[in-house]
């Protein structure tokens, strides 16, 4: 069965945890955000809860996201992908699986990183969706544009909000346990499959369809 893997970017493909923390420390004071240094606790906390804890509200969220993405743009070409991701993408692409990206980051930031890491050619599309929440709508739009059935698409992400978006869009989901949120937290959102390493993505693609888990 022909099918499609759609990836989140930050934390799922790109190893951006350390740089994200550094950016928030840089922009936080000017935006009135509260410092939060307990990274382990943050990784075990759903995204909305963490945002509330550091002082991000519905009203200042767009400003925070814009400031964050502006900082990312300065160093996008320096960001590295997680160990094993470039090799996994090459192997998946070789199976004929369609690859795409849906991320809250900007498309130009993502493409700079992909090009610098030599993997941009593997992706049929890159969608930068400028909202932290609401990816379900973008996923439904992607599915209609690509002409795939719901059962032919899996969205792979490293945060609880990614798994929630996939479910709301009626799609299967893969939890990237090497990313931002802990395996225990991701498991609570009942993804189709928990992925412990990028190598498991290759096995998934070789099956020709998402496996239940």
Secondary structure, 3 states (H helix, E strand, C coil): CCCEEEECCECCCECCHHHHHHHHHHHHHHHCCCCCCCHHHHHCCCHHHHHHHHCCCCCCHHHHHHHHHHHHHHHHHHCCECCCHHHHHHHHHHCCCEEEEEECCCHHHHHHHHHHCCCHHHCCEEEECCCCCCHHHHHHHHHHHHCCCHHHEEEEECCHHHHHHHHHCCCEEEEECCCCCCHHHHHHCCCCEEECCCHHHHHHHHHCCCCCC
